[in-house]
Amino acid sequence: MVDNPVSLFTAWLSEAEASEPNDPNAVALATVDADGNPSVRMVLLKGHGPEGFVFYTNGESRKADALRATGRAALLFHWKTLRRQVRIEGRVEEVSADLADAYWATRSRPSQLGAWASDQSRPLDSRETFERRVADAEARFAGADVPRPAHWGGWRVAPERIELWQDREYRLHERRLFVRDGADGWSETLLYP
C-alpha cells in the first residue's frame, strides 16, 4: 500500500514546528507569469489537507497575477534542522470568501491594517508613505473591526506531485516521489539522489 504524502507531510510539519527556530510554515512559492517569466518568494502556509496547501496574499500582487495567468504553482519547504525538504507541484485555485474571512479574523490588527495600506508589489516612493497609509487605515477603522479587503484572499495549491526528500550521510539521500493517481489515490516512486 502506498503511503499518503499529505499525511507524511503533516507528520514532518509537526516535527518542524518542534525543532525549527523560525517560521516552520515558511514555504517558497514558485510561479511563472503569462510571458513565461519565473519568480519565487517566501509565503506562509496557513492550512493544508487532502485538497491542498493554502496561503494568503494580496490579489493584486505580482504572485496573484501569475497564479491567475497559468493556474499552476510549485512549493518548496526546507527544514534545515531536520535536513528535510518537501516539493509540491499542482494546480491553483482561489479559496472561498468564507475561508478567507475566517483566516482574516485570526490575523493581528496591525497585519490587517497593513493589508489595507499596501499596494503589494507596486513601486513605493518612501517608507513614510506606507506608514502614513497604515495610520490612515487605523483612523478609518478606529473603534471597529477591520474588514477583509475585497482584493485580499487565499490560494490553494492542489497537489499533483509531492516529493519528500530526506538528507542521508555521504549524499546518499532518500527521495520519495508521489504522483496523483485519480481523485484520492497516489502512486509512489523512489528517485535516485
Secondary structure as UniProt FT lines:
FT   HELIX           5..19
FT   TURN            24..25
FT   STRAND          26..32
FT   TURN            34..35
FT   STRAND          38..44
FT   STRAND          47..49
FT   TURN            50..51
FT   STRAND          52..58
FT   TURN            59..60
FT   HELIX           62..70
FT   STRAND          72..79
FT   TURN            80..83
FT   STRAND          84..94
FT   HELIX           97..104
FT   TURN            105..106
FT   HELIX           109..117
FT   TURN            120..121
FT   HELIX           127..140
FT   TURN            141..143
FT   TURN            150..151
FT   STRAND          152..166
FT   HELIX           169..171
FT   STRAND          174..180
FT   STRAND          186..191
//
